[in-house]
Amino acid sequence: MNCIIVDDEPLAREEMQAMIKEVSQIEILGKFSNAPTALNFLKENEVDLIFLDIEMPMVTGLEFATQLPRQTLTIFTTAYPQYALKSYELDAIDYLLKPIEKTRLEKAIHKAEIYKKLLSDDTEKNIIEANTADFLLVKSDRRFHRINFGDIRFIEGLKDYVVIYTGSQKLITAMNLKTIHQKMPARLFLRVSKSYVVNINYIDSFDHRNIYLGATEIPLGDVYRKDFFAVYSGGSLNPEE
């Protein structure tokens, strides 16, 4: 797996390069001070992952992310937490706040490596053949597997696919998040952002920005916050407070 670093601050680029080398074997193809230069590099080179700053001159990281090739994954690196939800709307793999901790960087790279493998052409994509009130019927390797709704913790949308998370496995399916959500019981599953649907029975806690399922932190989108608070808290909490 390879990567590039895009950040307008020279010291930030050097620090990111040093940290990546310390926690991972990922190959660093280049460092760039602005988005247009990085985009020119992408036209001639295949890049797996971009560590992308947001607040940059000429073209912001968010604007740049909309121009990336479908197969290129993004990890945003920024000092500004207010862009987190927008980053997930752009299918970002992760969102790292500066100063970046090595353990968080290592976790983000590991997640990117998992998704790179899941999205590769030689990875089998499961097919949802049918659904009932209680389960999905998934076809994989010429066999049919029953996935009980009660076993699904959450579903993440990533580019043209969704990843179904149970307690013991991840299943990737060529289907958008809206379509699979429509196949699931509304009493159990809530859309909480552009990229996530969660099983309410696995929610441990939440605040105005995030939902927590054990060690998993899922962003709560502005568009979905009011409905989430109404359903999950029974209308006893005000999402604007």
KAVEN-V511101 format. One record per helix or strand. SS is the DSSP state (@ for helix, = for strand). FROM is the first residue (numbers start at 1). TO is the last residue. Records with the same first field share a line. If there is no record, write none. Layout:
SS = FROM-TO, FROM-TO
//
This chain:
= = 2-6, 27-32, 49-53, 73-78, 94-97, 126-131, 135-140, 143-148, 152-158, 161-166, 170-173, 189-191, 196-199, 205-206, 210-213, 216-219
@ = 10-23, 35-44, 61-65, 81-89, 102-119, 149-151, 177-182, 200-202, 222-232
//
